[in-house]
Amino acid sequence: MFSQARRTHSFQIQSTRNPSAKGMLRKLLTFLSIRRERRALQSLDAHLLDDIGQSQQKANAEALRATWDAPNRWLR
């Protein structure tokens, strides 16, 4: 499910004078992706959550977490 929800961004930064701007943009896009995934999880029906072994309470708790509160592997 998460692999479908996480989309890659097709545009590329052509040139930046400040290399940290590219890193900041990448981090922002990652945070937006995490937010989108958590909202998608929250919107799943009970039978779909059951298919992935989750309860509505766990899905809601995950959706309410802060965007930056994510596993390190998601932030790479």
PyMOL Python script that loads the backbone (N, CA, C, O; Angstrom):
from pymol import cmd

cmd.read_pdbstr("""\
ATOM      1  N   MET A   1       0.820  -1.185   0.000  1.00  0.00           N
ATOM      2  CA  MET A   1       0.000   0.000   0.000  1.00  0.00           C
ATOM      3  C   MET A   1       0.867   1.254   0.000  1.00  0.00           C
ATOM      4  O   MET A   1       0.626   2.179  -0.775  1.00  0.00           O
ATOM      5  N   PHE A   2       1.864   1.284   0.858  1.00  0.00           N
ATOM      6  CA  PHE A   2       2.667   2.483   0.937  1.00  0.00           C
ATOM      7  C   PHE A   2       3.449   2.710  -0.348  1.00  0.00           C
ATOM      8  O   PHE A   2       3.670   3.852  -0.748  1.00  0.00           O
ATOM      9  N   SER A   3       3.867   1.630  -0.994  1.00  0.00           N
ATOM     10  CA  SER A   3       4.621   1.814  -2.223  1.00  0.00           C
ATOM     11  C   SER A   3       3.749   2.416  -3.320  1.00  0.00           C
ATOM     12  O   SER A   3       4.255   3.140  -4.178  1.00  0.00           O
ATOM     13  N   GLN A   4       2.450   2.131  -3.306  1.00  0.00           N
ATOM     14  CA  GLN A   4       1.566   2.735  -4.294  1.00  0.00           C
ATOM     15  C   GLN A   4       1.300   4.189  -3.960  1.00  0.00           C
ATOM     16  O   GLN A   4       1.222   5.031  -4.856  1.00  0.00           O
ATOM     17  N   ALA A   5       1.158   4.492  -2.671  1.00  0.00           N
ATOM     18  CA  ALA A   5       0.824   5.858  -2.272  1.00  0.00           C
ATOM     19  C   ALA A   5       2.006   6.799  -2.468  1.00  0.00           C
ATOM     20  O   ALA A   5       1.823   7.974  -2.787  1.00  0.00           O
ATOM     21  N   ARG A   6       3.204   6.288  -2.279  1.00  0.00           N
ATOM     22  CA  ARG A   6       4.381   7.142  -2.423  1.00  0.00           C
ATOM     23  C   ARG A   6       4.693   7.309  -3.903  1.00  0.00           C
ATOM     24  O   ARG A   6       4.992   6.335  -4.594  1.00  0.00           O
ATOM     25  N   ARG A   7       4.627   8.493  -4.368  1.00  0.00           N
ATOM     26  CA  ARG A   7       4.888   8.776  -5.783  1.00  0.00           C
ATOM     27  C   ARG A   7       6.244   9.440  -5.928  1.00  0.00           C
ATOM     28  O   ARG A   7       6.686  10.191  -5.059  1.00  0.00           O
ATOM     29  N   THR A   8       6.880   9.155  -7.020  1.00  0.00           N
ATOM     30  CA  THR A   8       8.128   9.846  -7.289  1.00  0.00           C
ATOM     31  C   THR A   8       7.804  11.118  -8.044  1.00  0.00           C
ATOM     32  O   THR A   8       6.845  11.172  -8.815  1.00  0.00           O
ATOM     33  N   HIS A   9       8.581  12.100  -7.824  1.00  0.00           N
ATOM     34  CA  HIS A   9       8.350  13.388  -8.466  1.00  0.00           C
ATOM     35  C   HIS A   9       9.156  13.435  -9.756  1.00  0.00           C
ATOM     36  O   HIS A   9      10.360  13.182  -9.751  1.00  0.00           O
ATOM     37  N   SER A  10       8.496  13.755 -10.849  1.00  0.00           N
ATOM     38  CA  SER A  10       9.114  13.626 -12.151  1.00  0.00           C
ATOM     39  C   SER A  10       9.968  14.830 -12.548  1.00  0.00           C
ATOM     40  O   SER A  10      10.712  14.756 -13.526  1.00  0.00           O
ATOM     41  N   PHE A  11       9.876  15.917 -11.818  1.00  0.00           N
ATOM     42  CA  PHE A  11      10.677  17.064 -12.204  1.00  0.00           C
ATOM     43  C   PHE A  11      12.039  16.989 -11.537  1.00  0.00           C
ATOM     44  O   PHE A  11      12.204  16.336 -10.507  1.00  0.00           O
ATOM     45  N   GLN A  12      12.990  17.648 -12.120  1.00  0.00           N
ATOM     46  CA  GLN A  12      14.322  17.706 -11.540  1.00  0.00           C
ATOM     47  C   GLN A  12      14.727  19.157 -11.417  1.00  0.00           C
ATOM     48  O   GLN A  12      14.328  20.003 -12.218  1.00  0.00           O
ATOM     49  N   ILE A  13      15.516  19.429 -10.415  1.00  0.00           N
ATOM     50  CA  ILE A  13      16.011  20.786 -10.225  1.00  0.00           C
ATOM     51  C   ILE A  13      17.153  20.979 -11.211  1.00  0.00           C
ATOM     52  O   ILE A  13      18.146  20.252 -11.173  1.00  0.00           O
ATOM     53  N   GLN A  14      17.009  21.954 -12.088  1.00  0.00           N
ATOM     54  CA  GLN A  14      18.001  22.160 -13.135  1.00  0.00           C
ATOM     55  C   GLN A  14      19.312  22.689 -12.566  1.00  0.00           C
ATOM     56  O   GLN A  14      20.371  22.101 -12.785  1.00  0.00           O
ATOM     57  N   SER A  15      19.242  23.774 -11.851  1.00  0.00           N
ATOM     58  CA  SER A  15      20.456  24.309 -11.256  1.00  0.00           C
ATOM     59  C   SER A  15      20.085  25.126 -10.034  1.00  0.00           C
ATOM     60  O   SER A  15      19.069  25.822 -10.002  1.00  0.00           O
ATOM     61  N   THR A  16      20.918  25.022  -9.061  1.00  0.00           N
ATOM     62  CA  THR A  16      20.734  25.835  -7.867  1.00  0.00           C
ATOM     63  C   THR A  16      22.079  26.390  -7.467  1.00  0.00           C
ATOM     64  O   THR A  16      23.109  25.727  -7.591  1.00  0.00           O
ATOM     65  N   ARG A  17      22.056  27.576  -7.001  1.00  0.00           N
ATOM     66  CA  ARG A  17      23.298  28.180  -6.522  1.00  0.00           C
ATOM     67  C   ARG A  17      23.636  27.681  -5.127  1.00  0.00           C
ATOM     68  O   ARG A  17      24.801  27.627  -4.732  1.00  0.00           O
ATOM     69  N   ASN A  18      22.606  27.323  -4.400  1.00  0.00           N
ATOM     70  CA  ASN A  18      22.783  26.871  -3.035  1.00  0.00           C
ATOM     71  C   ASN A  18      22.454  25.379  -2.969  1.00  0.00           C
ATOM     72  O   ASN A  18      21.285  25.016  -3.098  1.00  0.00           O
ATOM     73  N   PRO A  19      23.437  24.507  -2.773  1.00  0.00           N
ATOM     74  CA  PRO A  19      23.152  23.072  -2.751  1.00  0.00           C
ATOM     75  C   PRO A  19      22.199  22.658  -1.637  1.00  0.00           C
ATOM     76  O   PRO A  19      21.529  21.632  -1.754  1.00  0.00           O
ATOM     77  N   SER A  20      22.126  23.429  -0.569  1.00  0.00           N
ATOM     78  CA  SER A  20      21.214  23.062   0.505  1.00  0.00           C
ATOM     79  C   SER A  20      19.759  23.305   0.106  1.00  0.00           C
ATOM     80  O   SER A  20      18.859  22.709   0.697  1.00  0.00           O
ATOM     81  N   ALA A  21      19.510  24.159  -0.873  1.00  0.00           N
ATOM     82  CA  ALA A  21      18.143  24.394  -1.348  1.00  0.00           C
ATOM     83  C   ALA A  21      17.577  23.109  -1.958  1.00  0.00           C
ATOM     84  O   ALA A  21      16.399  22.802  -1.779  1.00  0.00           O
ATOM     85  N   LYS A  22      18.407  22.367  -2.669  1.00  0.00           N
ATOM     86  CA  LYS A  22      17.970  21.096  -3.256  1.00  0.00           C
ATOM     87  C   LYS A  22      17.618  20.100  -2.155  1.00  0.00           C
ATOM     88  O   LYS A  22      16.621  19.384  -2.255  1.00  0.00           O
ATOM     89  N   GLY A  23      18.434  20.059  -1.112  1.00  0.00           N
ATOM     90  CA  GLY A  23      18.165  19.173   0.011  1.00  0.00           C
ATOM     91  C   GLY A  23      16.893  19.561   0.752  1.00  0.00           C
ATOM     92  O   GLY A  23      16.128  18.700   1.185  1.00  0.00           O
ATOM     93  N   MET A  24      16.675  20.856   0.892  1.00  0.00           N
ATOM     94  CA  MET A  24      15.465  21.325   1.568  1.00  0.00           C
ATOM     95  C   MET A  24      14.228  20.978   0.752  1.00  0.00           C
ATOM     96  O   MET A  24      13.206  20.586   1.314  1.00  0.00           O
ATOM     97  N   LEU A  25      14.309  21.118  -0.562  1.00  0.00           N
ATOM     98  CA  LEU A  25      13.187  20.771  -1.429  1.00  0.00           C
ATOM     99  C   LEU A  25      12.898  19.276  -1.360  1.00  0.00           C
ATOM    100  O   LEU A  25      11.737  18.867  -1.313  1.00  0.00           O
ATOM    101  N   ARG A  26      13.934  18.473  -1.353  1.00  0.00           N
ATOM    102  CA  ARG A  26      13.766  17.026  -1.251  1.00  0.00           C
ATOM    103  C   ARG A  26      13.084  16.663   0.075  1.00  0.00           C
ATOM    104  O   ARG A  26      12.189  15.818   0.105  1.00  0.00           O
ATOM    105  N   LYS A  27      13.508  17.297   1.159  1.00  0.00           N
ATOM    106  CA  LYS A  27      12.917  17.040   2.475  1.00  0.00           C
ATOM    107  C   LYS A  27      11.444  17.460   2.490  1.00  0.00           C
ATOM    108  O   LYS A  27      10.602  16.748   3.038  1.00  0.00           O
ATOM    109  N   LEU A  28      11.136  18.604   1.894  1.00  0.00           N
ATOM    110  CA  LEU A  28       9.753  19.075   1.825  1.00  0.00           C
ATOM    111  C   LEU A  28       8.887  18.090   1.042  1.00  0.00           C
ATOM    112  O   LEU A  28       7.779  17.765   1.469  1.00  0.00           O
ATOM    113  N   LEU A  29       9.377  17.618  -0.085  1.00  0.00           N
ATOM    114  CA  LEU A  29       8.628  16.656  -0.886  1.00  0.00           C
ATOM    115  C   LEU A  29       8.431  15.344  -0.135  1.00  0.00           C
ATOM    116  O   LEU A  29       7.383  14.710  -0.260  1.00  0.00           O
ATOM    117  N   THR A  30       9.421  14.935   0.637  1.00  0.00           N
ATOM    118  CA  THR A  30       9.290  13.732   1.455  1.00  0.00           C
ATOM    119  C   THR A  30       8.215  13.921   2.511  1.00  0.00           C
ATOM    120  O   THR A  30       7.383  13.037   2.716  1.00  0.00           O
ATOM    121  N   PHE A  31       8.222  15.068   3.183  1.00  0.00           N
ATOM    122  CA  PHE A  31       7.210  15.340   4.205  1.00  0.00           C
ATOM    123  C   PHE A  31       5.809  15.369   3.602  1.00  0.00           C
ATOM    124  O   PHE A  31       4.865  14.861   4.208  1.00  0.00           O
ATOM    125  N   LEU A  32       5.667  15.950   2.431  1.00  0.00           N
ATOM    126  CA  LEU A  32       4.360  15.978   1.779  1.00  0.00           C
ATOM    127  C   LEU A  32       3.904  14.564   1.408  1.00  0.00           C
ATOM    128  O   LEU A  32       2.720  14.242   1.508  1.00  0.00           O
ATOM    129  N   SER A  33       4.830  13.740   0.989  1.00  0.00           N
ATOM    130  CA  SER A  33       4.505  12.358   0.650  1.00  0.00           C
ATOM    131  C   SER A  33       4.057  11.575   1.888  1.00  0.00           C
ATOM    132  O   SER A  33       3.091  10.814   1.832  1.00  0.00           O
ATOM    133  N   ILE A  34       4.761  11.767   2.997  1.00  0.00           N
ATOM    134  CA  ILE A  34       4.384  11.099   4.243  1.00  0.00           C
ATOM    135  C   ILE A  34       2.994  11.547   4.676  1.00  0.00           C
ATOM    136  O   ILE A  34       2.177  10.727   5.093  1.00  0.00           O
ATOM    137  N   ARG A  35       2.730  12.824   4.578  1.00  0.00           N
ATOM    138  CA  ARG A  35       1.411  13.352   4.948  1.00  0.00           C
ATOM    139  C   ARG A  35       0.311  12.743   4.086  1.00  0.00           C
ATOM    140  O   ARG A  35      -0.750  12.368   4.586  1.00  0.00           O
ATOM    141  N   ARG A  36       0.580  12.650   2.778  1.00  0.00           N
ATOM    142  CA  ARG A  36      -0.395  12.080   1.848  1.00  0.00           C
ATOM    143  C   ARG A  36      -0.651  10.595   2.166  1.00  0.00           C
ATOM    144  O   ARG A  36      -1.796  10.145   2.140  1.00  0.00           O
ATOM    145  N   GLU A  37       0.402   9.848   2.462  1.00  0.00           N
ATOM    146  CA  GLU A  37       0.260   8.428   2.784  1.00  0.00           C
ATOM    147  C   GLU A  37      -0.553   8.226   4.054  1.00  0.00           C
ATOM    148  O   GLU A  37      -1.412   7.346   4.115  1.00  0.00           O
ATOM    149  N   ARG A  38      -0.282   9.032   5.058  1.00  0.00           N
ATOM    150  CA  ARG A  38      -1.012   8.890   6.327  1.00  0.00           C
ATOM    151  C   ARG A  38      -2.481   9.248   6.168  1.00  0.00           C
ATOM    152  O   ARG A  38      -3.340   8.612   6.778  1.00  0.00           O
ATOM    153  N   ARG A  39      -2.775  10.235   5.374  1.00  0.00           N
ATOM    154  CA  ARG A  39      -4.179  10.577   5.131  1.00  0.00           C
ATOM    155  C   ARG A  39      -4.876   9.482   4.330  1.00  0.00           C
ATOM    156  O   ARG A  39      -6.051   9.196   4.559  1.00  0.00           O
ATOM    157  N   ALA A  40      -4.167   8.879   3.407  1.00  0.00           N
ATOM    158  CA  ALA A  40      -4.740   7.773   2.637  1.00  0.00           C
ATOM    159  C   ALA A  40      -5.022   6.580   3.550  1.00  0.00           C
ATOM    160  O   ALA A  40      -6.050   5.917   3.412  1.00  0.00           O
ATOM    161  N   LEU A  41      -4.111   6.310   4.478  1.00  0.00           N
ATOM    162  CA  LEU A  41      -4.322   5.224   5.429  1.00  0.00           C
ATOM    163  C   LEU A  41      -5.560   5.483   6.283  1.00  0.00           C
ATOM    164  O   LEU A  41      -6.345   4.571   6.542  1.00  0.00           O
ATOM    165  N   GLN A  42      -5.728   6.710   6.713  1.00  0.00           N
ATOM    166  CA  GLN A  42      -6.868   7.069   7.554  1.00  0.00           C
ATOM    167  C   GLN A  42      -8.191   6.917   6.802  1.00  0.00           C
ATOM    168  O   GLN A  42      -9.225   6.655   7.416  1.00  0.00           O
ATOM    169  N   SER A  43      -8.164   7.075   5.511  1.00  0.00           N
ATOM    170  CA  SER A  43      -9.402   7.031   4.729  1.00  0.00           C
ATOM    171  C   SER A  43      -9.804   5.615   4.300  1.00  0.00           C
ATOM    172  O   SER A  43     -10.856   5.440   3.686  1.00  0.00           O
ATOM    173  N   LEU A  44      -8.987   4.604   4.610  1.00  0.00           N
ATOM    174  CA  LEU A  44      -9.315   3.239   4.213  1.00  0.00           C
ATOM    175  C   LEU A  44     -10.504   2.707   5.011  1.00  0.00           C
ATOM    176  O   LEU A  44     -10.675   3.020   6.190  1.00  0.00           O
ATOM    177  N   ASP A  45     -11.319   1.896   4.339  1.00  0.00           N
ATOM    178  CA  ASP A  45     -12.447   1.245   4.998  1.00  0.00           C
ATOM    179  C   ASP A  45     -11.947   0.146   5.930  1.00  0.00           C
ATOM    180  O   ASP A  45     -10.800  -0.290   5.839  1.00  0.00           O
ATOM    181  N   ALA A  46     -12.832  -0.294   6.830  1.00  0.00           N
ATOM    182  CA  ALA A  46     -12.472  -1.312   7.819  1.00  0.00           C
ATOM    183  C   ALA A  46     -12.021  -2.619   7.164  1.00  0.00           C
ATOM    184  O   ALA A  46     -11.081  -3.257   7.639  1.00  0.00           O
ATOM    185  N   HIS A  47     -12.689  -3.020   6.074  1.00  0.00           N
ATOM    186  CA  HIS A  47     -12.287  -4.282   5.441  1.00  0.00           C
ATOM    187  C   HIS A  47     -10.922  -4.164   4.769  1.00  0.00           C
ATOM    188  O   HIS A  47     -10.186  -5.149   4.718  1.00  0.00           O
ATOM    189  N   LEU A  48     -10.568  -3.004   4.258  1.00  0.00           N
ATOM    190  CA  LEU A  48      -9.241  -2.814   3.669  1.00  0.00           C
ATOM    191  C   LEU A  48      -8.169  -2.786   4.749  1.00  0.00           C
ATOM    192  O   LEU A  48      -7.084  -3.339   4.569  1.00  0.00           O
ATOM    193  N   LEU A  49      -8.473  -2.143   5.867  1.00  0.00           N
ATOM    194  CA  LEU A  49      -7.528  -2.147   6.985  1.00  0.00           C
ATOM    195  C   LEU A  49      -7.318  -3.562   7.505  1.00  0.00           C
ATOM    196  O   LEU A  49      -6.205  -3.938   7.871  1.00  0.00           O
ATOM    197  N   ASP A  50      -8.387  -4.337   7.535  1.00  0.00           N
ATOM    198  CA  ASP A  50      -8.283  -5.731   7.978  1.00  0.00           C
ATOM    199  C   ASP A  50      -7.382  -6.530   7.037  1.00  0.00           C
ATOM    200  O   ASP A  50      -6.648  -7.415   7.478  1.00  0.00           O
ATOM    201  N   ASP A  51      -7.439  -6.221   5.751  1.00  0.00           N
ATOM    202  CA  ASP A  51      -6.588  -6.906   4.769  1.00  0.00           C
ATOM    203  C   ASP A  51      -5.102  -6.690   5.048  1.00  0.00           C
ATOM    204  O   ASP A  51      -4.285  -7.574   4.789  1.00  0.00           O
ATOM    205  N   ILE A  52      -4.754  -5.525   5.573  1.00  0.00           N
ATOM    206  CA  ILE A  52      -3.344  -5.240   5.859  1.00  0.00           C
ATOM    207  C   ILE A  52      -3.019  -5.421   7.336  1.00  0.00           C
ATOM    208  O   ILE A  52      -1.922  -5.085   7.782  1.00  0.00           O
ATOM    209  N   GLY A  53      -3.974  -5.953   8.092  1.00  0.00           N
ATOM    210  CA  GLY A  53      -3.726  -6.268   9.499  1.00  0.00           C
ATOM    211  C   GLY A  53      -3.708  -5.075  10.424  1.00  0.00           C
ATOM    212  O   GLY A  53      -3.007  -5.089  11.436  1.00  0.00           O
ATOM    213  N   GLN A  54      -4.458  -4.049  10.100  1.00  0.00           N
ATOM    214  CA  GLN A  54      -4.501  -2.849  10.933  1.00  0.00           C
ATOM    215  C   GLN A  54      -5.922  -2.582  11.407  1.00  0.00           C
ATOM    216  O   GLN A  54      -6.887  -2.995  10.763  1.00  0.00           O
ATOM    217  N   SER A  55      -6.045  -1.900  12.522  1.00  0.00           N
ATOM    218  CA  SER A  55      -7.358  -1.516  13.025  1.00  0.00           C
ATOM    219  C   SER A  55      -7.599  -0.042  12.697  1.00  0.00           C
ATOM    220  O   SER A  55      -6.672   0.691  12.355  1.00  0.00           O
ATOM    221  N   GLN A  56      -8.840   0.370  12.807  1.00  0.00           N
ATOM    222  CA  GLN A  56      -9.170   1.771  12.562  1.00  0.00           C
ATOM    223  C   GLN A  56      -8.463   2.675  13.576  1.00  0.00           C
ATOM    224  O   GLN A  56      -8.030   3.775  13.232  1.00  0.00           O
ATOM    225  N   GLN A  57      -8.348   2.217  14.814  1.00  0.00           N
ATOM    226  CA  GLN A  57      -7.680   3.005  15.846  1.00  0.00           C
ATOM    227  C   GLN A  57      -6.198   3.205  15.523  1.00  0.00           C
ATOM    228  O   GLN A  57      -5.670   4.306  15.681  1.00  0.00           O
ATOM    229  N   LYS A  58      -5.531   2.142  15.071  1.00  0.00           N
ATOM    230  CA  LYS A  58      -4.118   2.262  14.709  1.00  0.00           C
ATOM    231  C   LYS A  58      -3.935   3.164  13.493  1.00  0.00           C
ATOM    232  O   LYS A  58      -2.987   3.947  13.435  1.00  0.00           O
ATOM    233  N   ALA A  59      -4.833   3.056  12.534  1.00  0.00           N
ATOM    234  CA  ALA A  59      -4.756   3.911  11.346  1.00  0.00           C
ATOM    235  C   ALA A  59      -4.956   5.374  11.726  1.00  0.00           C
ATOM    236  O   ALA A  59      -4.248   6.249  11.228  1.00  0.00           O
ATOM    237  N   ASN A  60      -5.908   5.639  12.597  1.00  0.00           N
ATOM    238  CA  ASN A  60      -6.136   7.022  13.035  1.00  0.00           C
ATOM    239  C   ASN A  60      -4.950   7.554  13.827  1.00  0.00           C
ATOM    240  O   ASN A  60      -4.559   8.710  13.667  1.00  0.00           O
ATOM    241  N   ALA A  61      -4.377   6.707  14.685  1.00  0.00           N
ATOM    242  CA  ALA A  61      -3.216   7.130  15.463  1.00  0.00           C
ATOM    243  C   ALA A  61      -2.036   7.454  14.545  1.00  0.00           C
ATOM    244  O   ALA A  61      -1.324   8.432  14.774  1.00  0.00           O
ATOM    245  N   GLU A  62      -1.827   6.649  13.522  1.00  0.00           N
ATOM    246  CA  GLU A  62      -0.748   6.900  12.561  1.00  0.00           C
ATOM    247  C   GLU A  62      -1.006   8.196  11.793  1.00  0.00           C
ATOM    248  O   GLU A  62      -0.085   8.976  11.554  1.00  0.00           O
ATOM    249  N   ALA A  63      -2.252   8.418  11.411  1.00  0.00           N
ATOM    250  CA  ALA A  63      -2.598   9.616  10.639  1.00  0.00           C
ATOM    251  C   ALA A  63      -2.414  10.886  11.459  1.00  0.00           C
ATOM    252  O   ALA A  63      -2.145  11.948  10.897  1.00  0.00           O
ATOM    253  N   LEU A  64      -2.552  10.793  12.758  1.00  0.00           N
ATOM    254  CA  LEU A  64      -2.429  11.972  13.616  1.00  0.00           C
ATOM    255  C   LEU A  64      -0.990  12.281  14.018  1.00  0.00           C
ATOM    256  O   LEU A  64      -0.724  13.323  14.618  1.00  0.00           O
ATOM    257  N   ARG A  65      -0.066  11.389  13.693  1.00  0.00           N
ATOM    258  CA  ARG A  65       1.344  11.647  14.022  1.00  0.00           C
ATOM    259  C   ARG A  65       1.859  12.836  13.217  1.00  0.00           C
ATOM    260  O   ARG A  65       1.393  13.114  12.112  1.00  0.00           O
ATOM    261  N   ALA A  66       2.814  13.516  13.793  1.00  0.00           N
ATOM    262  CA  ALA A  66       3.438  14.652  13.097  1.00  0.00           C
ATOM    263  C   ALA A  66       4.175  14.153  11.857  1.00  0.00           C
ATOM    264  O   ALA A  66       4.678  13.030  11.833  1.00  0.00           O
ATOM    265  N   THR A  67       4.233  14.976  10.854  1.00  0.00           N
ATOM    266  CA  THR A  67       4.871  14.592   9.595  1.00  0.00           C
ATOM    267  C   THR A  67       6.327  14.197   9.800  1.00  0.00           C
ATOM    268  O   THR A  67       6.795  13.234   9.193  1.00  0.00           O
ATOM    269  N   TRP A  68       7.036  14.913  10.633  1.00  0.00           N
ATOM    270  CA  TRP A  68       8.450  14.630  10.849  1.00  0.00           C
ATOM    271  C   TRP A  68       8.674  13.427  11.766  1.00  0.00           C
ATOM    272  O   TRP A  68       9.808  12.981  11.939  1.00  0.00           O
ATOM    273  N   ASP A  69       7.596  12.900  12.354  1.00  0.00           N
ATOM    274  CA  ASP A  69       7.693  11.721  13.200  1.00  0.00           C
ATOM    275  C   ASP A  69       7.549  10.484  12.321  1.00  0.00           C
ATOM    276  O   ASP A  69       6.495   9.850  12.271  1.00  0.00           O
ATOM    277  N   ALA A  70       8.630  10.162  11.637  1.00  0.00           N
ATOM    278  CA  ALA A  70       8.621   9.052  10.684  1.00  0.00           C
ATOM    279  C   ALA A  70       9.909   8.256  10.861  1.00  0.00           C
ATOM    280  O   ALA A  70      10.912   8.799  11.324  1.00  0.00           O
ATOM    281  N   PRO A  71       9.892   6.981  10.499  1.00  0.00           N
ATOM    282  CA  PRO A  71      11.122   6.186  10.561  1.00  0.00           C
ATOM    283  C   PRO A  71      12.218   6.788   9.689  1.00  0.00           C
ATOM    284  O   PRO A  71      11.932   7.381   8.649  1.00  0.00           O
ATOM    285  N   ASN A  72      13.446   6.639  10.103  1.00  0.00           N
ATOM    286  CA  ASN A  72      14.569   7.205   9.346  1.00  0.00           C
ATOM    287  C   ASN A  72      14.611   6.722   7.906  1.00  0.00           C
ATOM    288  O   ASN A  72      15.019   7.465   7.014  1.00  0.00           O
ATOM    289  N   ARG A  73      14.191   5.474   7.669  1.00  0.00           N
ATOM    290  CA  ARG A  73      14.249   4.953   6.290  1.00  0.00           C
ATOM    291  C   ARG A  73      13.300   5.710   5.365  1.00  0.00           C
ATOM    292  O   ARG A  73      13.508   5.726   4.151  1.00  0.00           O
ATOM    293  N   TRP A  74      12.258   6.339   5.920  1.00  0.00           N
ATOM    294  CA  TRP A  74      11.350   7.123   5.089  1.00  0.00           C
ATOM    295  C   TRP A  74      11.939   8.479   4.760  1.00  0.00           C
ATOM    296  O   TRP A  74      11.543   9.098   3.772  1.00  0.00           O
ATOM    297  N   LEU A  75      12.868   8.952   5.560  1.00  0.00           N
ATOM    298  CA  LEU A  75      13.397  10.298   5.403  1.00  0.00           C
ATOM    299  C   LEU A  75      14.665  10.354   4.558  1.00  0.00           C
ATOM    300  O   LEU A  75      15.274  11.416   4.431  1.00  0.00           O
ATOM    301  N   ARG A  76      15.060   9.254   3.991  1.00  0.00           N
ATOM    302  CA  ARG A  76      16.262   9.236   3.146  1.00  0.00           C
ATOM    303  C   ARG A  76      15.974   9.714   1.766  1.00  0.00           C
ATOM    304  O   ARG A  76      16.875   9.761   0.928  1.00  0.00           O
TER     305      ARG A  76
END
""", "prot")
cmd.dss("prot")
cmd.show_as("cartoon", "prot")
cmd.util.cbc("prot")
cmd.orient("prot")
